[in-house]
Amino acid sequence: MKLAHFDLDSVLELVPGKVNVLVVEDEQLFWNYCNQLYSQINGGEGGFCLSDKEENLSFSQNCFFVWDYFSLPVNDKKTVGKLYKSLQEIAQNSFPQEYDALCTAFATFFSKLNSQSDCAITYNMETGVANLFKAFDVALEGADSLLESLCLFLQSKAHFFGTKCFFMCNLKTVLSKQQLAQLYREAELWGICLFLLENTVKEKLPHETLTIIDRDLCEILA
């Protein structure tokens, strides 16, 4: 994939294993670029263009913008719904006997409850075990650190939604060099492209491609 903007001379290549770092030193311009990307990923307008083999791609279908590292949407409603669907498919395909036995047991149990209840009840076994997952609060296991949370978040979005590229705001201010290197390795293994938007220049790490827009609005490839 490739990313372009009408203000930028360079066309940035987005591939797993190569981390683009765009440093915008002017605060207002930095905010403008972040705001445009956030808007376009959420269906709005902006000056960026995402393409692959000369074909324009949808930001909302292929990308995610990460800026709030305190509340990563790991177990949001959409992700949990995808998780339940995946688990039900595993149950039906990998454990058919156990799955059928569980459904039969619940049907028998509900029938007994109905016979003892003062009010007649109905139930729908066609929903499978999806409602059972919800009843037992099944969710993706949480993480103890920001790095672990980010790895879980990236992996779940890529696996369940096919997200190809993550734009991350000031990531290098919240992770150490060692943590960044580990995140880069994990993202490459999952086939994920990372694009970092930073406001200050920090040490360039392996696998990073650095583009700087200084306060004079000069574009520098470092």
mmCIF file of the C-alpha atoms, coordinates in Angstrom:
data_MODEL
# 
_entry.id   MODEL 
# 
loop_
_atom_site.group_PDB 
_atom_site.id 
_atom_site.type_symbol 
_atom_site.label_atom_id 
_atom_site.label_alt_id 
_atom_site.label_comp_id 
_atom_site.label_asym_id 
_atom_site.label_entity_id 
_atom_site.label_seq_id 
_atom_site.pdbx_PDB_ins_code 
_atom_site.Cartn_x 
_atom_site.Cartn_y 
_atom_site.Cartn_z 
_atom_site.occupancy 
_atom_site.B_iso_or_equiv 
_atom_site.pdbx_formal_charge 
_atom_site.auth_seq_id 
_atom_site.auth_comp_id 
_atom_site.auth_asym_id 
_atom_site.auth_atom_id 
_atom_site.pdbx_PDB_model_num 
ATOM 1   C CA . MET A 1 1   ? 0.000   0.000   0.000  1.00 0.00 ? 1   MET A CA 1 
ATOM 2   C CA . LYS A 1 2   ? 0.999   3.618   -0.465 1.00 0.00 ? 2   LYS A CA 1 
ATOM 3   C CA . LEU A 1 3   ? 0.060   6.782   1.402  1.00 0.00 ? 3   LEU A CA 1 
ATOM 4   C CA . ALA A 1 4   ? 0.159   10.253  -0.124 1.00 0.00 ? 4   ALA A CA 1 
ATOM 5   C CA . HIS A 1 5   ? -0.918  13.757  0.885  1.00 0.00 ? 5   HIS A CA 1 
ATOM 6   C CA . PHE A 1 6   ? -1.227  16.836  -1.296 1.00 0.00 ? 6   PHE A CA 1 
ATOM 7   C CA . ASP A 1 7   ? 1.148   18.709  1.056  1.00 0.00 ? 7   ASP A CA 1 
ATOM 8   C CA . LEU A 1 8   ? 3.868   16.027  0.947  1.00 0.00 ? 8   LEU A CA 1 
ATOM 9   C CA . ASP A 1 9   ? 6.390   15.530  -1.832 1.00 0.00 ? 9   ASP A CA 1 
ATOM 10  C CA . SER A 1 10  ? 7.047   11.936  -0.807 1.00 0.00 ? 10  SER A CA 1 
ATOM 11  C CA . VAL A 1 11  ? 4.741   8.974   -1.351 1.00 0.00 ? 11  VAL A CA 1 
ATOM 12  C CA . LEU A 1 12  ? 5.108   6.717   1.676  1.00 0.00 ? 12  LEU A CA 1 
ATOM 13  C CA . GLU A 1 13  ? 5.169   2.953   1.229  1.00 0.00 ? 13  GLU A CA 1 
ATOM 14  C CA . LEU A 1 14  ? 3.204   0.918   3.767  1.00 0.00 ? 14  LEU A CA 1 
ATOM 15  C CA . VAL A 1 15  ? 4.509   -2.624  4.126  1.00 0.00 ? 15  VAL A CA 1 
ATOM 16  C CA . PRO A 1 16  ? 4.819   -4.984  7.119  1.00 0.00 ? 16  PRO A CA 1 
ATOM 17  C CA . GLY A 1 17  ? 8.275   -4.833  8.634  1.00 0.00 ? 17  GLY A CA 1 
ATOM 18  C CA . LYS A 1 18  ? 8.809   -1.200  7.616  1.00 0.00 ? 18  LYS A CA 1 
ATOM 19  C CA . VAL A 1 19  ? 7.667   1.408   10.139 1.00 0.00 ? 19  VAL A CA 1 
ATOM 20  C CA . ASN A 1 20  ? 6.974   4.869   8.746  1.00 0.00 ? 20  ASN A CA 1 
ATOM 21  C CA . VAL A 1 21  ? 7.613   7.694   11.209 1.00 0.00 ? 21  VAL A CA 1 
ATOM 22  C CA . LEU A 1 22  ? 6.283   11.107  10.218 1.00 0.00 ? 22  LEU A CA 1 
ATOM 23  C CA . VAL A 1 23  ? 7.546   13.852  12.519 1.00 0.00 ? 23  VAL A CA 1 
ATOM 24  C CA . VAL A 1 24  ? 5.675   17.162  12.244 1.00 0.00 ? 24  VAL A CA 1 
ATOM 25  C CA . GLU A 1 25  ? 7.372   19.760  14.438 1.00 0.00 ? 25  GLU A CA 1 
ATOM 26  C CA . ASP A 1 26  ? 4.781   22.524  14.103 1.00 0.00 ? 26  ASP A CA 1 
ATOM 27  C CA . GLU A 1 27  ? 2.053   21.806  16.642 1.00 0.00 ? 27  GLU A CA 1 
ATOM 28  C CA . GLN A 1 28  ? -0.853  23.119  14.581 1.00 0.00 ? 28  GLN A CA 1 
ATOM 29  C CA . LEU A 1 29  ? 0.214   21.211  11.466 1.00 0.00 ? 29  LEU A CA 1 
ATOM 30  C CA . PHE A 1 30  ? 0.753   18.084  13.547 1.00 0.00 ? 30  PHE A CA 1 
ATOM 31  C CA . TRP A 1 31  ? -2.804  18.395  14.855 1.00 0.00 ? 31  TRP A CA 1 
ATOM 32  C CA . ASN A 1 32  ? -4.135  18.988  11.345 1.00 0.00 ? 32  ASN A CA 1 
ATOM 33  C CA . TYR A 1 33  ? -2.545  15.832  9.962  1.00 0.00 ? 33  TYR A CA 1 
ATOM 34  C CA . CYS A 1 34  ? -3.745  13.732  12.906 1.00 0.00 ? 34  CYS A CA 1 
ATOM 35  C CA . ASN A 1 35  ? -7.230  15.211  12.634 1.00 0.00 ? 35  ASN A CA 1 
ATOM 36  C CA . GLN A 1 36  ? -7.402  14.527  8.894  1.00 0.00 ? 36  GLN A CA 1 
ATOM 37  C CA . LEU A 1 37  ? -6.363  10.896  9.318  1.00 0.00 ? 37  LEU A CA 1 
ATOM 38  C CA . TYR A 1 38  ? -8.773  10.391  12.199 1.00 0.00 ? 38  TYR A CA 1 
ATOM 39  C CA . SER A 1 39  ? -11.566 11.939  10.145 1.00 0.00 ? 39  SER A CA 1 
ATOM 40  C CA . GLN A 1 40  ? -10.874 9.865   7.032  1.00 0.00 ? 40  GLN A CA 1 
ATOM 41  C CA . ILE A 1 41  ? -10.617 6.611   8.987  1.00 0.00 ? 41  ILE A CA 1 
ATOM 42  C CA . ASN A 1 42  ? -14.030 7.413   10.484 1.00 0.00 ? 42  ASN A CA 1 
ATOM 43  C CA . GLY A 1 43  ? -15.605 8.157   7.101  1.00 0.00 ? 43  GLY A CA 1 
ATOM 44  C CA . GLY A 1 44  ? -14.930 11.878  6.899  1.00 0.00 ? 44  GLY A CA 1 
ATOM 45  C CA . GLU A 1 45  ? -12.813 14.019  4.622  1.00 0.00 ? 45  GLU A CA 1 
ATOM 46  C CA . GLY A 1 46  ? -9.114  14.816  4.559  1.00 0.00 ? 46  GLY A CA 1 
ATOM 47  C CA . GLY A 1 47  ? -6.095  15.290  2.351  1.00 0.00 ? 47  GLY A CA 1 
ATOM 48  C CA . PHE A 1 48  ? -4.601  11.794  2.534  1.00 0.00 ? 48  PHE A CA 1 
ATOM 49  C CA . CYS A 1 49  ? -4.887  9.146   -0.185 1.00 0.00 ? 49  CYS A CA 1 
ATOM 50  C CA . LEU A 1 50  ? -4.434  5.413   0.424  1.00 0.00 ? 50  LEU A CA 1 
ATOM 51  C CA . SER A 1 51  ? -3.835  3.176   -2.569 1.00 0.00 ? 51  SER A CA 1 
ATOM 52  C CA . ASP A 1 52  ? -2.648  -0.243  -3.634 1.00 0.00 ? 52  ASP A CA 1 
ATOM 53  C CA . LYS A 1 53  ? -1.588  -1.000  -7.214 1.00 0.00 ? 53  LYS A CA 1 
ATOM 54  C CA . GLU A 1 54  ? -3.109  2.264   -8.491 1.00 0.00 ? 54  GLU A CA 1 
ATOM 55  C CA . GLU A 1 55  ? -6.455  1.501   -6.815 1.00 0.00 ? 55  GLU A CA 1 
ATOM 56  C CA . ASN A 1 56  ? -7.743  3.842   -4.119 1.00 0.00 ? 56  ASN A CA 1 
ATOM 57  C CA . LEU A 1 57  ? -8.519  2.115   -0.842 1.00 0.00 ? 57  LEU A CA 1 
ATOM 58  C CA . SER A 1 58  ? -10.968 2.965   1.915  1.00 0.00 ? 58  SER A CA 1 
ATOM 59  C CA . PHE A 1 59  ? -9.345  4.224   5.097  1.00 0.00 ? 59  PHE A CA 1 
ATOM 60  C CA . SER A 1 60  ? -12.251 3.025   7.231  1.00 0.00 ? 60  SER A CA 1 
ATOM 61  C CA . GLN A 1 61  ? -12.011 -0.544  5.910  1.00 0.00 ? 61  GLN A CA 1 
ATOM 62  C CA . ASN A 1 62  ? -8.247  -0.893  6.115  1.00 0.00 ? 62  ASN A CA 1 
ATOM 63  C CA . CYS A 1 63  ? -6.950  1.392   8.863  1.00 0.00 ? 63  CYS A CA 1 
ATOM 64  C CA . PHE A 1 64  ? -7.317  2.324   12.512 1.00 0.00 ? 64  PHE A CA 1 
ATOM 65  C CA . PHE A 1 65  ? -6.158  5.488   14.297 1.00 0.00 ? 65  PHE A CA 1 
ATOM 66  C CA . VAL A 1 66  ? -4.720  4.970   17.795 1.00 0.00 ? 66  VAL A CA 1 
ATOM 67  C CA . TRP A 1 67  ? -4.342  7.988   20.045 1.00 0.00 ? 67  TRP A CA 1 
ATOM 68  C CA . ASP A 1 68  ? -5.826  7.103   23.453 1.00 0.00 ? 68  ASP A CA 1 
ATOM 69  C CA . TYR A 1 69  ? -3.503  4.567   25.055 1.00 0.00 ? 69  TYR A CA 1 
ATOM 70  C CA . PHE A 1 70  ? -5.497  4.538   28.300 1.00 0.00 ? 70  PHE A CA 1 
ATOM 71  C CA . SER A 1 71  ? -8.648  3.003   26.821 1.00 0.00 ? 71  SER A CA 1 
ATOM 72  C CA . LEU A 1 72  ? -7.799  0.809   23.862 1.00 0.00 ? 72  LEU A CA 1 
ATOM 73  C CA . PRO A 1 73  ? -11.052 -0.728  22.530 1.00 0.00 ? 73  PRO A CA 1 
ATOM 74  C CA . VAL A 1 74  ? -9.952  -4.342  22.979 1.00 0.00 ? 74  VAL A CA 1 
ATOM 75  C CA . ASN A 1 75  ? -13.285 -5.728  24.173 1.00 0.00 ? 75  ASN A CA 1 
ATOM 76  C CA . ASP A 1 76  ? -15.658 -3.334  22.456 1.00 0.00 ? 76  ASP A CA 1 
ATOM 77  C CA . LYS A 1 77  ? -19.033 -4.610  21.269 1.00 0.00 ? 77  LYS A CA 1 
ATOM 78  C CA . LYS A 1 78  ? -17.966 -5.292  17.668 1.00 0.00 ? 78  LYS A CA 1 
ATOM 79  C CA . THR A 1 79  ? -14.824 -7.181  18.667 1.00 0.00 ? 79  THR A CA 1 
ATOM 80  C CA . VAL A 1 80  ? -16.637 -9.295  21.243 1.00 0.00 ? 80  VAL A CA 1 
ATOM 81  C CA . GLY A 1 81  ? -19.313 -10.120 18.655 1.00 0.00 ? 81  GLY A CA 1 
ATOM 82  C CA . LYS A 1 82  ? -16.619 -11.313 16.248 1.00 0.00 ? 82  LYS A CA 1 
ATOM 83  C CA . LEU A 1 83  ? -15.016 -13.303 19.071 1.00 0.00 ? 83  LEU A CA 1 
ATOM 84  C CA . TYR A 1 84  ? -18.284 -15.077 19.905 1.00 0.00 ? 84  TYR A CA 1 
ATOM 85  C CA . LYS A 1 85  ? -18.879 -15.962 16.259 1.00 0.00 ? 85  LYS A CA 1 
ATOM 86  C CA . SER A 1 86  ? -15.358 -17.352 15.972 1.00 0.00 ? 86  SER A CA 1 
ATOM 87  C CA . LEU A 1 87  ? -15.682 -19.400 19.163 1.00 0.00 ? 87  LEU A CA 1 
ATOM 88  C CA . GLN A 1 88  ? -19.031 -20.829 18.067 1.00 0.00 ? 88  GLN A CA 1 
ATOM 89  C CA . GLU A 1 89  ? -17.510 -21.922 14.742 1.00 0.00 ? 89  GLU A CA 1 
ATOM 90  C CA . ILE A 1 90  ? -14.654 -23.585 16.630 1.00 0.00 ? 90  ILE A CA 1 
ATOM 91  C CA . ALA A 1 91  ? -17.131 -25.345 18.912 1.00 0.00 ? 91  ALA A CA 1 
ATOM 92  C CA . GLN A 1 92  ? -19.217 -26.640 16.014 1.00 0.00 ? 92  GLN A CA 1 
ATOM 93  C CA . ASN A 1 93  ? -16.291 -27.687 13.810 1.00 0.00 ? 93  ASN A CA 1 
ATOM 94  C CA . SER A 1 94  ? -13.708 -28.906 16.314 1.00 0.00 ? 94  SER A CA 1 
ATOM 95  C CA . PHE A 1 95  ? -15.921 -30.185 19.135 1.00 0.00 ? 95  PHE A CA 1 
ATOM 96  C CA . PRO A 1 96  ? -19.180 -31.299 17.452 1.00 0.00 ? 96  PRO A CA 1 
ATOM 97  C CA . GLN A 1 97  ? -20.037 -33.995 19.995 1.00 0.00 ? 97  GLN A CA 1 
ATOM 98  C CA . GLU A 1 98  ? -19.419 -31.740 22.995 1.00 0.00 ? 98  GLU A CA 1 
ATOM 99  C CA . TYR A 1 99  ? -21.338 -28.921 21.274 1.00 0.00 ? 99  TYR A CA 1 
ATOM 100 C CA . ASP A 1 100 ? -24.363 -31.127 20.574 1.00 0.00 ? 100 ASP A CA 1 
ATOM 101 C CA . ALA A 1 101 ? -24.281 -32.542 24.103 1.00 0.00 ? 101 ALA A CA 1 
ATOM 102 C CA . LEU A 1 102 ? -24.185 -29.042 25.589 1.00 0.00 ? 102 LEU A CA 1 
ATOM 103 C CA . CYS A 1 103 ? -27.142 -27.875 23.491 1.00 0.00 ? 103 CYS A CA 1 
ATOM 104 C CA . THR A 1 104 ? -29.103 -31.014 24.415 1.00 0.00 ? 104 THR A CA 1 
ATOM 105 C CA . ALA A 1 105 ? -28.333 -30.523 28.095 1.00 0.00 ? 105 ALA A CA 1 
ATOM 106 C CA . PHE A 1 106 ? -29.562 -26.946 28.043 1.00 0.00 ? 106 PHE A CA 1 
ATOM 107 C CA . ALA A 1 107 ? -32.700 -27.900 26.119 1.00 0.00 ? 107 ALA A CA 1 
ATOM 108 C CA . THR A 1 108 ? -33.449 -30.566 28.716 1.00 0.00 ? 108 THR A CA 1 
ATOM 109 C CA . PHE A 1 109 ? -32.755 -28.133 31.555 1.00 0.00 ? 109 PHE A CA 1 
ATOM 110 C CA . PHE A 1 110 ? -35.045 -25.449 30.105 1.00 0.00 ? 110 PHE A CA 1 
ATOM 111 C CA . SER A 1 111 ? -37.765 -28.039 29.608 1.00 0.00 ? 111 SER A CA 1 
ATOM 112 C CA . LYS A 1 112 ? -37.542 -29.010 33.293 1.00 0.00 ? 112 LYS A CA 1 
ATOM 113 C CA . LEU A 1 113 ? -37.620 -25.361 34.314 1.00 0.00 ? 113 LEU A CA 1 
ATOM 114 C CA . ASN A 1 114 ? -40.713 -24.871 32.191 1.00 0.00 ? 114 ASN A CA 1 
ATOM 115 C CA . SER A 1 115 ? -42.467 -27.806 33.864 1.00 0.00 ? 115 SER A CA 1 
ATOM 116 C CA . GLN A 1 116 ? -41.875 -26.297 37.319 1.00 0.00 ? 116 GLN A CA 1 
ATOM 117 C CA . SER A 1 117 ? -42.491 -22.653 36.459 1.00 0.00 ? 117 SER A CA 1 
ATOM 118 C CA . ASP A 1 118 ? -45.813 -20.983 37.201 1.00 0.00 ? 118 ASP A CA 1 
ATOM 119 C CA . CYS A 1 119 ? -45.454 -19.170 33.871 1.00 0.00 ? 119 CYS A CA 1 
ATOM 120 C CA . ALA A 1 120 ? -44.731 -20.941 30.610 1.00 0.00 ? 120 ALA A CA 1 
ATOM 121 C CA . ILE A 1 121 ? -41.392 -20.036 29.006 1.00 0.00 ? 121 ILE A CA 1 
ATOM 122 C CA . THR A 1 122 ? -39.928 -20.261 25.512 1.00 0.00 ? 122 THR A CA 1 
ATOM 123 C CA . TYR A 1 123 ? -36.312 -20.567 24.446 1.00 0.00 ? 123 TYR A CA 1 
ATOM 124 C CA . ASN A 1 124 ? -34.356 -20.587 21.202 1.00 0.00 ? 124 ASN A CA 1 
ATOM 125 C CA . MET A 1 125 ? -31.579 -23.131 20.825 1.00 0.00 ? 125 MET A CA 1 
ATOM 126 C CA . GLU A 1 126 ? -30.791 -21.927 17.305 1.00 0.00 ? 126 GLU A CA 1 
ATOM 127 C CA . THR A 1 127 ? -28.628 -19.145 18.758 1.00 0.00 ? 127 THR A CA 1 
ATOM 128 C CA . GLY A 1 128 ? -26.167 -21.855 19.805 1.00 0.00 ? 128 GLY A CA 1 
ATOM 129 C CA . VAL A 1 129 ? -23.718 -21.066 22.569 1.00 0.00 ? 129 VAL A CA 1 
ATOM 130 C CA . ALA A 1 130 ? -23.294 -17.381 21.668 1.00 0.00 ? 130 ALA A CA 1 
ATOM 131 C CA . ASN A 1 131 ? -25.663 -16.302 24.447 1.00 0.00 ? 131 ASN A CA 1 
ATOM 132 C CA . LEU A 1 132 ? -23.859 -18.646 26.810 1.00 0.00 ? 132 LEU A CA 1 
ATOM 133 C CA . PHE A 1 133 ? -20.609 -16.803 26.098 1.00 0.00 ? 133 PHE A CA 1 
ATOM 134 C CA . LYS A 1 134 ? -22.361 -13.559 26.972 1.00 0.00 ? 134 LYS A CA 1 
ATOM 135 C CA . ALA A 1 135 ? -23.847 -15.000 30.152 1.00 0.00 ? 135 ALA A CA 1 
ATOM 136 C CA . PHE A 1 136 ? -20.398 -16.052 31.369 1.00 0.00 ? 136 PHE A CA 1 
ATOM 137 C CA . ASP A 1 137 ? -18.841 -12.743 30.273 1.00 0.00 ? 137 ASP A CA 1 
ATOM 138 C CA . VAL A 1 138 ? -16.396 -14.375 27.858 1.00 0.00 ? 138 VAL A CA 1 
ATOM 139 C CA . ALA A 1 139 ? -13.932 -11.785 26.544 1.00 0.00 ? 139 ALA A CA 1 
ATOM 140 C CA . LEU A 1 140 ? -10.389 -11.389 25.309 1.00 0.00 ? 140 LEU A CA 1 
ATOM 141 C CA . GLU A 1 141 ? -7.981  -11.778 28.199 1.00 0.00 ? 141 GLU A CA 1 
ATOM 142 C CA . GLY A 1 142 ? -6.690  -8.470  29.498 1.00 0.00 ? 142 GLY A CA 1 
ATOM 143 C CA . ALA A 1 143 ? -3.064  -7.356  29.606 1.00 0.00 ? 143 ALA A CA 1 
ATOM 144 C CA . ASP A 1 144 ? -0.856  -6.057  32.409 1.00 0.00 ? 144 ASP A CA 1 
ATOM 145 C CA . SER A 1 145 ? 1.184   -3.517  30.443 1.00 0.00 ? 145 SER A CA 1 
ATOM 146 C CA . LEU A 1 146 ? 0.689   -1.006  27.648 1.00 0.00 ? 146 LEU A CA 1 
ATOM 147 C CA . LEU A 1 147 ? 2.874   -3.058  25.319 1.00 0.00 ? 147 LEU A CA 1 
ATOM 148 C CA . GLU A 1 148 ? 0.816   -6.202  25.949 1.00 0.00 ? 148 GLU A CA 1 
ATOM 149 C CA . SER A 1 149 ? -2.417  -4.229  25.496 1.00 0.00 ? 149 SER A CA 1 
ATOM 150 C CA . LEU A 1 150 ? -1.192  -2.828  22.188 1.00 0.00 ? 150 LEU A CA 1 
ATOM 151 C CA . CYS A 1 151 ? -0.137  -6.272  20.947 1.00 0.00 ? 151 CYS A CA 1 
ATOM 152 C CA . LEU A 1 152 ? -3.526  -7.715  21.884 1.00 0.00 ? 152 LEU A CA 1 
ATOM 153 C CA . PHE A 1 153 ? -5.337  -4.781  20.298 1.00 0.00 ? 153 PHE A CA 1 
ATOM 154 C CA . LEU A 1 154 ? -3.413  -4.935  17.005 1.00 0.00 ? 154 LEU A CA 1 
ATOM 155 C CA . GLN A 1 155 ? -3.729  -8.692  16.730 1.00 0.00 ? 155 GLN A CA 1 
ATOM 156 C CA . SER A 1 156 ? -7.480  -8.735  17.451 1.00 0.00 ? 156 SER A CA 1 
ATOM 157 C CA . LYS A 1 157 ? -8.276  -5.948  14.974 1.00 0.00 ? 157 LYS A CA 1 
ATOM 158 C CA . ALA A 1 158 ? -6.152  -7.562  12.266 1.00 0.00 ? 158 ALA A CA 1 
ATOM 159 C CA . HIS A 1 159 ? -7.619  -11.027 12.911 1.00 0.00 ? 159 HIS A CA 1 
ATOM 160 C CA . PHE A 1 160 ? -11.292 -10.161 13.264 1.00 0.00 ? 160 PHE A CA 1 
ATOM 161 C CA . PHE A 1 161 ? -11.586 -7.120  10.968 1.00 0.00 ? 161 PHE A CA 1 
ATOM 162 C CA . GLY A 1 162 ? -8.708  -7.486  8.521  1.00 0.00 ? 162 GLY A CA 1 
ATOM 163 C CA . THR A 1 163 ? -7.215  -4.130  9.560  1.00 0.00 ? 163 THR A CA 1 
ATOM 164 C CA . LYS A 1 164 ? -4.017  -3.672  7.576  1.00 0.00 ? 164 LYS A CA 1 
ATOM 165 C CA . CYS A 1 165 ? -2.528  -0.431  8.863  1.00 0.00 ? 165 CYS A CA 1 
ATOM 166 C CA . PHE A 1 166 ? -2.487  1.307   12.229 1.00 0.00 ? 166 PHE A CA 1 
ATOM 167 C CA . PHE A 1 167 ? -1.737  5.022   12.527 1.00 0.00 ? 167 PHE A CA 1 
ATOM 168 C CA . MET A 1 168 ? -0.358  5.694   16.000 1.00 0.00 ? 168 MET A CA 1 
ATOM 169 C CA . CYS A 1 169 ? -0.104  9.133   17.573 1.00 0.00 ? 169 CYS A CA 1 
ATOM 170 C CA . ASN A 1 170 ? 3.054   9.896   19.622 1.00 0.00 ? 170 ASN A CA 1 
ATOM 171 C CA . LEU A 1 171 ? 3.703   6.220   20.306 1.00 0.00 ? 171 LEU A CA 1 
ATOM 172 C CA . LYS A 1 172 ? 7.409   6.881   20.879 1.00 0.00 ? 172 LYS A CA 1 
ATOM 173 C CA . THR A 1 173 ? 6.574   9.000   23.934 1.00 0.00 ? 173 THR A CA 1 
ATOM 174 C CA . VAL A 1 174 ? 4.893   6.110   25.775 1.00 0.00 ? 174 VAL A CA 1 
ATOM 175 C CA . LEU A 1 175 ? 7.048   3.087   24.842 1.00 0.00 ? 175 LEU A CA 1 
ATOM 176 C CA . SER A 1 176 ? 10.760  2.500   25.376 1.00 0.00 ? 176 SER A CA 1 
ATOM 177 C CA . LYS A 1 177 ? 13.105  1.612   22.528 1.00 0.00 ? 177 LYS A CA 1 
ATOM 178 C CA . GLN A 1 178 ? 13.038  -2.032  23.582 1.00 0.00 ? 178 GLN A CA 1 
ATOM 179 C CA . GLN A 1 179 ? 9.245   -2.070  23.730 1.00 0.00 ? 179 GLN A CA 1 
ATOM 180 C CA . LEU A 1 180 ? 8.978   -0.419  20.335 1.00 0.00 ? 180 LEU A CA 1 
ATOM 181 C CA . ALA A 1 181 ? 11.318  -3.008  18.827 1.00 0.00 ? 181 ALA A CA 1 
ATOM 182 C CA . GLN A 1 182 ? 9.172   -5.810  20.260 1.00 0.00 ? 182 GLN A CA 1 
ATOM 183 C CA . LEU A 1 183 ? 5.967   -4.219  18.956 1.00 0.00 ? 183 LEU A CA 1 
ATOM 184 C CA . TYR A 1 184 ? 7.542   -3.835  15.515 1.00 0.00 ? 184 TYR A CA 1 
ATOM 185 C CA . ARG A 1 185 ? 8.468   -7.528  15.466 1.00 0.00 ? 185 ARG A CA 1 
ATOM 186 C CA . GLU A 1 186 ? 4.983   -8.610  16.501 1.00 0.00 ? 186 GLU A CA 1 
ATOM 187 C CA . ALA A 1 187 ? 3.326   -6.386  13.907 1.00 0.00 ? 187 ALA A CA 1 
ATOM 188 C CA . GLU A 1 188 ? 5.543   -7.796  11.161 1.00 0.00 ? 188 GLU A CA 1 
ATOM 189 C CA . LEU A 1 189 ? 4.635   -11.358 12.161 1.00 0.00 ? 189 LEU A CA 1 
ATOM 190 C CA . TRP A 1 190 ? 0.930   -10.492 11.881 1.00 0.00 ? 190 TRP A CA 1 
ATOM 191 C CA . GLY A 1 191 ? 1.383   -8.746  8.530  1.00 0.00 ? 191 GLY A CA 1 
ATOM 192 C CA . ILE A 1 192 ? 0.456   -5.350  9.982  1.00 0.00 ? 192 ILE A CA 1 
ATOM 193 C CA . CYS A 1 193 ? 1.721   -1.973  8.755  1.00 0.00 ? 193 CYS A CA 1 
ATOM 194 C CA . LEU A 1 194 ? 2.584   0.638   11.391 1.00 0.00 ? 194 LEU A CA 1 
ATOM 195 C CA . PHE A 1 195 ? 2.625   4.390   10.758 1.00 0.00 ? 195 PHE A CA 1 
ATOM 196 C CA . LEU A 1 196 ? 3.776   6.647   13.583 1.00 0.00 ? 196 LEU A CA 1 
ATOM 197 C CA . LEU A 1 197 ? 2.877   10.334  13.788 1.00 0.00 ? 197 LEU A CA 1 
ATOM 198 C CA . GLU A 1 198 ? 5.218   12.180  16.146 1.00 0.00 ? 198 GLU A CA 1 
ATOM 199 C CA . ASN A 1 199 ? 5.664   15.806  17.180 1.00 0.00 ? 199 ASN A CA 1 
ATOM 200 C CA . THR A 1 200 ? 9.352   15.580  18.138 1.00 0.00 ? 200 THR A CA 1 
ATOM 201 C CA . VAL A 1 201 ? 12.338  13.792  16.622 1.00 0.00 ? 201 VAL A CA 1 
ATOM 202 C CA . LYS A 1 202 ? 13.555  10.815  18.628 1.00 0.00 ? 202 LYS A CA 1 
ATOM 203 C CA . GLU A 1 203 ? 16.274  8.260   17.985 1.00 0.00 ? 203 GLU A CA 1 
ATOM 204 C CA . LYS A 1 204 ? 15.722  6.396   14.736 1.00 0.00 ? 204 LYS A CA 1 
ATOM 205 C CA . LEU A 1 205 ? 15.344  2.670   15.336 1.00 0.00 ? 205 LEU A CA 1 
ATOM 206 C CA . PRO A 1 206 ? 15.906  -0.295  13.009 1.00 0.00 ? 206 PRO A CA 1 
ATOM 207 C CA . HIS A 1 207 ? 13.061  -0.821  10.504 1.00 0.00 ? 207 HIS A CA 1 
ATOM 208 C CA . GLU A 1 208 ? 11.999  2.828   10.773 1.00 0.00 ? 208 GLU A CA 1 
ATOM 209 C CA . THR A 1 209 ? 11.767  5.179   7.793  1.00 0.00 ? 209 THR A CA 1 
ATOM 210 C CA . LEU A 1 210 ? 11.856  8.759   9.040  1.00 0.00 ? 210 LEU A CA 1 
ATOM 211 C CA . THR A 1 211 ? 10.249  11.778  7.370  1.00 0.00 ? 211 THR A CA 1 
ATOM 212 C CA . ILE A 1 212 ? 10.491  15.162  9.099  1.00 0.00 ? 212 ILE A CA 1 
ATOM 213 C CA . ILE A 1 213 ? 8.494   18.315  8.416  1.00 0.00 ? 213 ILE A CA 1 
ATOM 214 C CA . ASP A 1 214 ? 10.353  20.998  10.339 1.00 0.00 ? 214 ASP A CA 1 
ATOM 215 C CA . ARG A 1 215 ? 9.011   24.309  11.593 1.00 0.00 ? 215 ARG A CA 1 
ATOM 216 C CA . ASP A 1 216 ? 9.963   25.962  8.313  1.00 0.00 ? 216 ASP A CA 1 
ATOM 217 C CA . LEU A 1 217 ? 7.721   23.373  6.577  1.00 0.00 ? 217 LEU A CA 1 
ATOM 218 C CA . CYS A 1 218 ? 10.716  21.785  4.877  1.00 0.00 ? 218 CYS A CA 1 
ATOM 219 C CA . GLU A 1 219 ? 10.347  18.063  4.174  1.00 0.00 ? 219 GLU A CA 1 
ATOM 220 C CA . ILE A 1 220 ? 13.400  16.058  5.219  1.00 0.00 ? 220 ILE A CA 1 
ATOM 221 C CA . LEU A 1 221 ? 14.016  12.344  4.625  1.00 0.00 ? 221 LEU A CA 1 
ATOM 222 C CA . ALA A 1 222 ? 16.294  11.098  7.392  1.00 0.00 ? 222 ALA A CA 1 
# 
